[in-house]
Amino acid sequence: MACSHRLQTRTVKNSSSPVWNQSFHFRIHRQLKPCHSFPLQNVMELKVFDQDLVTGDDPVLSVLFDVGTLRAGEFRRESFSLSPQGEGRLEVEFHLQSLADRGEWLVSNGILVARELSCLHVQLEETGDQKSSEHRVQLVVPGSCEGSQEASVGTGTFRFHCPACWEQELCIHLQDAPEEQLKVPLSALPSGQVVRLVFPTSQIPVVAIMATGGGIRAMTSLYGQLAGLKELGLLDCVSYITGASGSTSALANLSEDPEWSQKDLAGPTELLKTQVTKNKLGVLAPSQLQRYRQELAERARLGYPSCFTNLWALINEALLHDEPHDHKLSDQREALSHGQNPLPIYCALNTKGQSLTTLEFGEWCEFSPYEVGFPKYGAFIPSELFGSEFFMGQLMKRLPDSRICCLEGIWSNLYAANLQDSLYWASEPSQFWDRWVRNQANLDKEQVPLLKIEEPPSTAGRIAEFFTDLLTWRPLAQATHNFLCGLHFHKDYFQHPHFSTWKATTLDGLPNQLTPSEPHLCLLDVGYLLNTSCLPLLQPTRDVDLILSLDYNLHGAFQQLQLLGRFCQEQGIPFPPSPEEQLQPRECHTFSDPTCPGAPAVLHFPLVSDSFREYLAPGVRRTPEEAAAGEVNLSSSDYPYHYTKVTYSQEDVDKLLHLTHYNVCNNQEQLLEALRQAVQRRRQRRPH
């Protein structure tokens, strides 16, 4: 191909007829043919392996396909035989698109072609006060003329020549510390400029991204900001990404691709735009209603408790996808198999049913591809066992691993607050949506509602009658089998340093009223307490140095950060102070506490439109014709970005993506300085 990247699908387990449904993008040049130097130019090599955990993976298929035979705009499905006997075939669909950006500059006499080359100059220096023994370094730019080069630090300048359009990266390996390496996308380096990269050879800081909720607004904004970090070459620095409510949908979608952070995010972003702008009326079509009924009935037959959130989960999936996705949370381990992506952590809040509000009692629950559990109790189970029945820590009945949409129904059910009421009162799908929107239009500000239980009216419409046997008395609670059920408390549990008490209630001193005594968990969107996903990052074992706080609240740029700060102060959790006064919010703010070494630094990105009005890109002023594209309506009481809005116009989604991408890229120096400070703090905290 026009690049030498090797991309890999996720592993489909225990299937003789696997279906991947994954897309990969390559950039090619139609005027070039294979040659001795680049034998796979415009030729795709497809390999299929049978994964083997004990020995090497068994090869099943290896085939070459000349993509130069495709026509622009053409969709072509090819079928490749897996064996000479014709048993089993690999179905692949190809789509060739013409790029609208600047094409590659070529020189040709009609027979031979010379391509435009880029030359990368690399000079390595050892910095810092601690001089170590001689470091041997291996530098690699795949597909370059030079290949790999090895030398000692400080011995000279290295040069690499490769075609200018190739999406390559510079890989730096320390041979005496093979676990430490740096990958720099060449596209992130400005042409003709000197860029200094600090590569710490010890005390590497832990960087995390914290994303708040905010419905479709949060999901869309996170795509834009991750694309900005990718463009700056900083996404590879991130170890964790936490999400709450709407931002969890972005994480779940991206993590279906095992190599998502190593690729251009343009493809996933285009798919996002398609789903965000599509007409949502069809999610309540009769055929869809029947599918919901069948899946909910099947879950009940398998042993899952019935609750309204299960219905919301299926509706939410239909809002964001054209077809049901069979993806599981545990499948995302494939995206972490060799540390290629940040670890995603999804947050929920466990409550006490109707007896107490979320402000009176709540416990943080975190989900990752590996485990689900409560840091408060130090209790976790493998993610594939979430929903199964446990007693005294023993698995009693294993239920099938839920599709991830069922978990998204837990993580992001805040903006379904009026969903059940609207279903009861509406008689037709169009009336349902009209009623739901009207109910939200009277909200002046985006304030988190207390969970309110209302009895349904005595008369029900057509849709309500359809769901009467599916809805429960608890409209938003996620009734899930409690994996803590039956466990006892140690006599000194209250004094345990890792048992985090809840300052607003006395229940933590009454073990017979805590979660292990409940048959079911009652899990909700964390937005019913704090619209943040930061708490998992503050666990001492994660040892996070720098948090990139991505805040999508429209009411108060620092409000949730202040609430989080007070919560941490009450719980005795190290966290830097945020401003109590209402500062004029900028694109990026830095908060740190030099007097508290255990507190992470926070780089806070509120959702604001500051210099974006005047600048199309960092350093590029808008022309008068482009001024309208810089006006973004971020009013908290008005549309287009209210958290209950499920459909955006094409113009509004483009503006939000461009704004959030710009706000990250326009603060490159502040990001780099925060990373340098994180390295310095790590050295001070853990001297060698």
C-alpha positions in Angstrom: 0.0 0.0 0.0 1.0 3.7 0.2 2.0 3.0 3.7 3.7 0.1 5.5 1.3 -0.1 8.4 0.1 -3.5 9.5 -3.5 -3.3 10.8 -5.3 -6.0 12.7 -8.9 -6.8 13.3 -10.2 -7.8 16.7 -10.3 -11.5 17.5 -13.7 -13.2 17.1 -13.7 -16.0 19.6 -15.1 -19.5 19.3 -16.6 -19.0 15.8 -16.2 -21.0 12.7 -17.8 -18.2 10.7 -16.5 -15.0 12.2 -17.9 -11.6 11.2 -15.7 -8.6 11.9 -17.6 -5.7 10.3 -14.5 -3.4 10.7 -13.2 -0.8 8.3 -9.6 0.2 7.6 -8.4 3.1 5.6 -5.3 3.3 3.3 -4.0 6.1 1.1 -2.9 5.0 -2.4 -1.8 6.6 -5.6 -3.5 5.3 -8.8 -0.6 6.2 -11.1 1.9 3.9 -9.5 2.6 0.2 -10.1 4.5 -2.3 -7.9 8.2 -2.2 -8.3 11.3 -3.9 -6.7 11.7 -1.2 -4.1 8.1 -1.1 -3.1 6.6 -4.5 -4.2 3.4 -3.9 -2.3 2.7 -0.4 -3.7 -1.1 -0.2 -4.1 -1.3 -3.9 -3.3 -3.1 -5.1 -0.1 -1.9 -8.2 1.6 -4.7 -10.0 3.6 -3.8 -12.6 6.1 -6.1 -14.7 8.3 -4.9 -16.5 11.4 -6.4 -18.9 13.9 -5.4 -17.5 17.3 -3.5 -19.9 19.5 -2.8 -19.0 23.1 -0.2 -21.7 23.6 1.8 -21.7 20.4 2.1 -19.3 17.4 -1.1 -18.3 15.6 -1.9 -20.7 12.8 -2.0 -19.1 9.3 -5.3 -19.8 7.4 -5.1 -17.4 4.4 -2.6 -15.1 2.7 -3.6 -13.3 -0.5 -2.6 -10.2 -2.4 -5.2 -7.9 -3.9 -4.3 -5.0 -6.3 -6.5 -2.1 -5.2 -5.4 -0.3 -8.4 -8.0 -2.2 -10.2 -10.8 -0.4 -8.4 -12.6 2.7 -9.9 -13.2 5.8 -7.9 -16.5 5.6 -6.1 -16.8 1.9 -6.6 -17.9 -0.6 -4.0 -16.6 -4.1 -4.7 -17.1 -7.3 -2.8 -14.4 -9.9 -3.3 -14.4 -13.5 -2.1 -11.2 -15.4 -1.3 -11.0 -19.1 -0.8 -9.5 -20.2 2.5 -8.3 -23.6 1.1 -7.5 -25.2 -2.3 -10.6 -27.4 -1.8 -12.7 -24.3 -1.7 -13.9 -24.9 1.9 -14.6 -21.6 3.5 -14.2 -18.1 2.0 -13.2 -14.7 3.2 -15.6 -11.9 2.1 -14.1 -8.4 1.9 -15.7 -5.2 0.6 -13.5 -2.5 -1.0 -14.4 1.1 -1.5 -12.2 3.6 -3.4 -12.7 7.3 -2.8 -11.0 10.3 -4.4 -9.4 12.6 -1.9 -10.3 16.3 -2.2 -7.1 17.5 -0.5 -3.8 18.2 -2.2 -2.5 15.3 -4.2 1.0 14.0 -4.1 3.6 15.7 -6.3 5.1 13.3 -8.9 7.7 13.7 -11.6 7.4 11.2 -14.5 8.7 10.7 -18.0 5.7 8.4 -18.7 7.7 5.3 -17.8 9.4 6.0 -14.5 8.0 8.0 -11.6 9.9 9.9 -8.9 7.9 10.6 -5.7 8.1 13.6 -3.4 10.4 12.6 -0.5 10.5 13.9 3.0 13.7 13.9 5.0 13.5 13.6 8.7 16.6 14.8 10.7 16.9 13.4 14.3 19.4 14.4 16.8 19.4 12.7 20.3 20.7 14.4 23.4 20.7 13.2 27.0 19.3 15.9 29.3 18.8 16.2 33.1 21.2 16.1 36.0 21.4 12.4 36.3 23.9 11.1 33.7 23.6 7.4 33.2 25.7 4.8 31.4 25.8 4.9 27.6 22.4 4.4 26.1 22.1 2.4 22.8 19.1 3.6 20.8 17.3 2.1 17.8 15.5 4.5 15.5 13.0 3.1 13.0 10.8 4.7 10.3 9.1 1.8 8.6 9.4 1.8 4.8 12.1 4.5 4.8 15.2 4.2 2.7 17.4 3.8 5.8 15.2 1.3 7.6 16.4 1.1 11.2 19.5 2.8 12.6 21.3 2.1 15.9 23.8 4.3 17.7 24.6 5.8 21.1 22.9 8.9 22.4 24.7 12.1 21.4 26.8 10.5 18.6 25.4 12.5 15.7 22.4 13.2 13.5 20.2 10.5 11.9 18.3 11.0 8.6 15.3 9.1 7.2 13.9 9.5 3.7 10.4 8.3 2.8 7.5 9.3 0.5 6.0 12.6 1.8 2.4 11.3 1.8 3.1 8.2 3.8 1.4 8.1 7.2 4.5 6.9 9.0 5.8 7.3 12.5 9.3 7.5 14.1 9.8 4.7 16.6 12.5 5.2 19.3 13.6 2.2 21.3 16.0 2.1 24.2 17.8 -1.2 23.9 18.7 -1.4 27.6 15.1 -0.6 28.6 12.9 -2.4 26.0 9.7 -1.5 27.8 10.4 2.2 27.2 9.7 3.5 23.7 8.4 6.6 21.9 6.3 6.7 18.8 6.0 10.0 17.0 3.6 10.3 14.0 5.4 12.2 11.2 2.2 14.0 10.4 2.4 15.7 13.8 5.7 17.3 13.0 5.5 20.7 11.1 7.5 20.8 7.9 10.7 22.8 7.9 10.6 23.4 11.7 12.7 22.1 14.6 10.7 20.3 17.2 12.2 19.3 20.5 10.7 16.2 22.1 11.5 15.3 25.7 11.6 11.5 26.0 12.1 10.6 29.7 14.2 7.5 30.1 12.9 6.9 33.7 10.0 8.1 35.9 7.5 8.3 33.0 4.4 10.2 34.2 0.9 8.7 34.1 -1.5 10.8 32.0 -5.3 10.4 32.0 -8.3 11.9 30.3 -11.4 12.6 32.3 -14.6 13.3 30.2 -17.9 14.5 31.7 -21.4 13.7 30.6 -23.7 15.8 28.4 -25.6 13.5 26.1 -24.9 13.8 22.3 -22.9 17.0 23.0 -20.4 15.1 25.2 -20.1 12.2 22.7 -19.5 14.6 19.8 -17.1 16.8 21.7 -14.9 13.9 22.9 -14.4 12.8 19.2 -13.2 16.3 18.4 -10.8 16.6 21.3 -9.3 13.1 20.8 -8.7 14.0 17.2 -6.9 17.1 18.3 -4.7 15.2 20.7 -4.0 12.7 17.9 -3.0 15.5 15.6 -0.6 16.8 18.2 0.9 13.4 18.7 -0.1 13.3 22.4 -2.8 10.6 22.4 -0.1 8.0 22.8 0.9 9.6 26.1 -2.5 8.8 27.7 -2.8 5.7 29.9 -6.5 6.0 31.0 -9.7 7.5 29.7 -12.7 7.8 31.9 -16.2 8.6 30.7 -19.6 9.4 32.2 -23.0 9.5 30.6 -22.8 10.7 27.0 -19.0 10.5 26.8 -19.2 6.7 27.5 -20.9 6.2 24.1 -17.8 7.7 22.3 -15.5 5.4 24.3 -17.6 2.3 23.6 -17.8 3.1 19.9 -14.1 3.8 19.5 -13.0 0.8 21.6 -14.6 -1.6 19.1 -11.6 -1.1 16.9 -8.5 -2.7 18.5 -6.2 0.0 16.9 -8.5 3.0 17.2 -5.9 5.5 18.7 -3.3 4.4 16.2 -5.4 5.5 13.2 -6.7 8.7 11.7 -10.1 9.4 13.5 -11.6 10.9 10.3 -13.5 7.6 9.5 -15.1 7.1 13.0 -15.9 10.8 13.1 -17.8 10.6 9.7 -19.7 7.6 11.1 -20.6 9.6 14.2 -21.9 12.5 12.1 -24.1 10.2 10.2 -25.7 8.8 13.4 -26.0 12.2 15.1 -27.8 13.9 12.2 -30.1 11.0 11.2 -33.8 11.1 11.8 -34.6 9.4 15.1 -38.3 8.8 14.6 -37.7 5.2 13.4 -36.6 4.0 16.8 -40.2 3.8 17.8 -41.5 2.2 14.6 -43.6 -1.0 15.1 -40.9 -3.3 13.8 -38.4 -1.8 16.3 -40.9 -2.0 19.2 -41.4 -5.7 18.4 -37.6 -6.2 18.4 -37.3 -4.5 21.8 -40.0 -6.7 23.2 -38.4 -9.9 21.9 -34.9 -9.0 23.3 -36.3 -7.9 26.7 -38.3 -11.1 26.9 -35.3 -13.2 26.1 -33.2 -11.4 28.8 -36.0 -12.1 31.3 -36.0 -15.8 30.3 -32.3 -16.0 30.8 -32.6 -14.6 34.4 -31.9 -10.9 34.1 -34.2 -8.7 36.2 -36.6 -6.6 34.3 -36.5 -2.9 34.6 -37.1 0.2 32.5 -33.4 1.0 31.9 -33.2 -2.2 29.8 -35.8 -0.7 27.5 -33.9 2.6 27.4 -30.7 0.8 26.6 -32.2 -0.7 23.4 -33.8 2.7 22.4 -30.4 4.4 23.0 -28.7 1.9 20.8 -31.1 2.5 18.0 -30.5 6.2 18.4 -26.8 5.8 17.8 -26.6 2.8 15.5 -28.4 1.5 12.4 -28.2 -2.1 13.5 -27.8 -3.9 16.8 -24.1 -4.4 17.9 -23.0 -7.7 19.3 -20.0 -6.1 21.0 -19.3 -6.9 24.7 -17.3 -4.9 27.2 -14.9 -7.8 27.6 -14.2 -7.7 23.8 -12.4 -4.4 24.4 -9.5 -6.3 25.9 -8.4 -6.8 22.3 -7.9 -3.1 22.1 -5.5 -3.3 25.0 -3.7 -6.5 24.1 -0.3 -4.8 23.6 -0.9 -1.4 25.2 -1.9 0.2 22.0 -4.8 2.2 23.4 -5.6 3.9 26.7 -7.6 1.8 29.2 -11.3 3.0 29.1 -13.1 3.2 32.4 -16.9 3.8 32.6 -18.6 5.1 35.7 -21.9 4.6 37.3 -23.6 5.4 40.7 -25.1 2.8 43.0 -28.1 4.1 45.0 -30.7 2.9 47.5 -33.8 2.6 45.4 -36.7 4.8 46.6 -35.6 5.2 50.2 -32.9 7.8 49.7 -32.1 10.4 47.0 -28.7 10.3 45.2 -27.6 13.2 47.3 -28.1 11.2 50.5 -26.5 8.0 49.4 -24.4 6.9 46.5 -21.5 4.6 45.7 -19.1 4.9 42.8 -19.0 1.8 40.5 -16.5 1.5 37.7 -16.5 -0.7 34.6 -13.4 -1.6 32.5 -12.9 -4.3 29.9 -11.2 -6.4 32.6 -13.4 -5.9 35.7 -16.4 -4.3 37.3 -16.6 -3.3 40.9 -16.7 -0.9 43.9 -13.4 0.7 45.0 -15.2 1.5 48.3 -15.5 -2.1 49.2 -12.4 -3.3 47.3 -14.7 -5.8 45.5 -14.4 -6.5 41.7 -15.5 -9.3 39.4 -14.4 -10.1 35.7 -16.5 -7.9 33.4 -18.0 -10.9 31.6 -19.6 -12.0 34.9 -21.4 -8.7 35.6 -25.1 -9.5 35.8 -24.5 -13.1 36.9 -25.8 -14.3 40.3 -23.3 -14.5 43.2 -23.6 -15.4 46.9 -20.9 -14.9 49.5 -18.4 -14.3 46.7 -19.2 -17.5 44.8 -20.7 -17.7 41.3 -24.1 -19.3 41.7 -25.6 -18.8 38.1 -23.6 -17.5 35.2 -25.7 -15.5 32.7 -24.6 -14.7 29.2 -22.3 -11.7 28.8 -24.6 -8.7 28.0 -24.2 -6.6 24.9 -22.5 -3.4 25.6 -25.6 -1.4 24.8 -27.2 -2.8 28.0 -24.3 -1.3 30.0 -24.6 2.0 28.1 -28.2 2.1 29.4 -26.7 2.2 32.9 -23.9 4.7 32.2 -26.0 7.2 30.2 -29.6 7.2 31.5 -29.7 10.8 32.8 -31.2 12.3 29.7 -33.9 9.7 29.7 -35.4 11.3 32.8 -38.7 12.1 31.1 -38.7 9.1 28.8 -41.2 6.9 30.7 -43.6 9.7 31.3 -43.5 10.6 27.6 -44.2 7.0 26.6 -47.2 6.8 28.9 -48.8 10.0 27.6 -48.0 9.6 23.9 -50.3 7.8 21.5 -48.0 8.0 18.4 -44.2 8.1 18.0 -44.2 11.7 16.7 -46.3 12.8 19.7 -43.8 11.1 22.0 -40.8 13.1 20.6 -42.8 16.4 20.6 -43.8 15.9 24.3 -40.3 15.0 25.4 -38.8 18.1 23.7 -41.5 20.4 25.1 -40.9 19.1 28.6 -37.2 20.1 28.3 -37.7 23.4 26.6 -38.8 25.0 29.9 -35.5 24.3 31.6 -33.5 27.6 31.9 -30.3 25.8 32.9 -28.9 22.3 32.7 -29.3 21.4 36.4 -29.1 17.7 37.4 -32.6 16.6 38.6 -33.1 14.6 41.7 -34.4 11.2 40.8 -38.2 11.6 41.0 -40.6 8.7 41.0 -44.1 9.4 39.6 -47.1 7.1 39.2 -48.2 6.7 35.5 -51.5 8.2 34.5 -54.6 6.0 34.6 -55.1 6.2 30.8 -52.3 5.0 28.5 -51.7 5.6 24.8 -50.8 3.1 22.2 -47.1 3.0 22.9 -47.6 2.8 26.6 -49.9 -0.2 26.3 -47.3 -1.9 24.2 -44.8 -1.6 27.0 -47.0 -1.9 30.1 -45.8 -5.4 30.8 -42.1 -4.4 30.4 -42.0 -1.3 32.6 -41.4 -1.6 36.4 -42.2 0.7 39.3 -38.7 2.0 39.3 -38.4 3.9 36.0 -34.7 4.6 35.8 -33.0 2.2 38.2 -30.9 -0.5 36.6 -31.9 -3.7 38.6 -28.9 -6.0 38.3 -28.0 -9.0 40.4 -25.7 -7.9 43.2 -22.3 -9.7 43.1 -21.7 -8.5 46.7 -24.8 -10.3 47.9 -24.3 -12.2 51.2 -20.9 -10.9 52.0 -20.2 -10.0 55.6 -18.2 -7.1 57.0 -15.0 -7.4 59.0 -15.3 -6.1 62.6 -12.8 -3.2 61.8 -14.1 -2.4 58.3 -14.9 1.2 59.2 -11.3 1.9 60.1 -9.9 0.4 56.9 -7.9 3.1 55.0 -9.5 2.1 51.6 -13.1 2.1 52.9 -14.4 5.5 51.7 -17.2 6.8 53.9 -20.0 8.9 52.6 -20.1 12.1 54.6 -23.7 13.0 53.9 -25.2 9.9 55.5 -24.7 7.6 58.6 -25.4 4.5 56.6 -21.7 3.6 56.3 -21.7 2.8 60.0 -24.6 0.4 59.6 -23.3 -2.7 57.7 -26.8 -4.3 57.6 -28.0 -1.4 55.5 -25.1 -1.3 53.0 -25.0 -2.8 49.5 -24.0 -6.4 50.4 -27.4 -6.7 52.2 -29.3 -5.9 49.0 -30.4 -8.5 46.4 -29.9 -6.1 43.5 -27.8 -3.2 42.6 -29.5 0.0 41.7 -27.1 1.7 39.2 -27.6 5.1 37.7 -25.9 7.7 35.6 -23.3 9.5 37.7 -24.9 12.8 36.6 -27.4 12.4 39.4 -24.7 13.3 41.8 -21.6 14.8 40.0 -21.2 15.2 36.3 -17.7 13.8 36.3 -15.8 10.6 35.7 -12.7 11.6 37.7 -13.0 9.5 40.8 -11.5 6.3 39.3 -8.4 8.3 38.4 -7.9 9.3 42.0 -7.3 5.8 43.3 -3.8 5.7 44.8 -3.0 2.5 42.9 -3.4 4.3 39.5 -0.8 7.0 40.6 -2.0 9.6 38.0 0.3 12.6 37.5 -1.7 14.7 35.0 -5.5 14.7 34.3 -6.8 16.3 31.1 -10.2 17.4 32.3 -12.7 17.6 29.3 -15.8 19.4 30.7 -18.9 19.6 28.5 -21.2 21.4 31.0 -22.9 24.5 29.5 -23.7 26.0 32.9 -20.6 27.0 34.8 -17.2 26.2 33.3 -15.8 25.3 36.8 -19.0 24.2 38.6 -18.4 20.4 38.5 -14.7 20.9 39.2 -15.5 22.8 42.3 -18.0 20.2 43.4 -15.4 17.5 42.8 -12.9 19.4 44.8 -15.3 19.7 47.8 -16.1 16.0 47.5 -12.4 15.1 47.5 -11.7 17.4 50.5 -14.5 15.7 52.5 -13.1 12.2 51.6 -9.5 13.1 52.2 -8.5 12.6 48.6 -5.6 14.7 47.3 -6.8 17.0 44.6 -5.7 20.5 43.5 -8.0 23.5 44.4 -10.1 25.0 41.7 -11.1 28.7 41.6 -14.1 29.4 43.9 -14.7 32.7 42.1 -16.3 32.7 38.6 -13.3 33.4 36.4 -13.8 34.3 32.7 -13.4 30.8 31.2 -10.7 30.4 28.6 -10.0 27.4 26.4 -7.5 25.8 28.9 -6.8 26.3 32.6 -4.1 24.6 34.8 -4.6 23.7 38.4 -2.0 22.2 40.7 -1.0 22.0 44.3 2.8 22.1 44.8 2.3 21.6 48.5 0.6 18.2 48.0 2.8 15.8 46.0 0.1 13.2 45.9 -2.4 15.5 44.1 -2.4 15.3 40.3 -2.2 18.4 38.1 -5.4 19.2 36.2 -5.5 20.7 32.7 -9.1 21.8 32.4 -10.8 22.3 29.0 -14.2 23.8 29.5 -16.6 23.9 26.5 -16.2 27.5 25.5 -15.9 29.5 22.2 -13.1 32.0 22.9 -10.6 32.7 20.1 -12.5 30.2 17.8 -14.7 33.1 16.7 -11.7 34.8 15.1 -9.5 31.9 14.1 -10.2 29.1 11.7 -7.1 27.1 13.0 -4.3 28.0 15.4 -2.7 31.1 13.9 -5.0 31.3 10.9 -7.5 34.2 11.1 -11.0 33.8 9.6 -12.0 35.7 6.5 -15.3 37.6 6.6 -16.9 34.7 4.6 -15.8 32.2 7.3 -17.1 34.3 10.3 -20.4 32.5 10.5 -18.7 29.2 11.0 -17.0 30.5 14.1 -20.3 31.4 15.9 -21.2 28.5 18.1 -24.3 28.7 20.3 -23.4 27.3 23.7 -26.3 28.6 25.6 -27.3 26.4 28.5 -31.1 27.0 28.1 -31.4 27.0 24.3 -30.8 24.6 21.6 -28.9 23.2 19.6 -26.8 21.5 22.3 -29.1 20.9 25.2 -28.4 17.4 26.7 -31.9 16.1 25.9 -31.5 16.8 22.1 -30.8 13.6 20.3 -30.5 14.9 16.7 -28.2 17.7 15.5 -28.1 19.5 12.2 -25.1 18.9 9.9 -24.0 22.5 10.6 -24.2 22.2 14.3 -22.3 18.9 14.6 -19.6 20.3 12.3 -19.3 23.4 14.4 -19.0 21.4 17.7 -16.4 19.1 16.2 -14.3 21.9 14.8 -14.6 23.9 18.0 -13.4 21.1 20.4 -10.6 20.1 18.0 -9.4 23.7 17.8 -9.5 24.3 21.5 -7.1 21.4 22.0 -4.8 22.2 19.1 -4.7 25.9 20.1 -3.2 25.0 23.5 -0.3 22.8 22.3 2.3 24.7 24.3 0.2 24.5 27.5 -0.2 20.7 27.0 3.5 20.2 26.4 4.4 22.3 29.4 2.0 20.3 31.6 3.7 17.1 30.4 7.2 18.6 31.2 6.0 19.5 34.7 4.5 16.0 35.2 7.9 14.5 34.3 9.6 16.8 36.8 7.2 16.0 39.6 7.6 12.3 38.9 11.4 12.7 39.3 11.0 14.6 42.5 8.5 12.1 43.9 10.5 9.0 43.0 14.2 9.9 42.9 16.6 7.1 41.7 
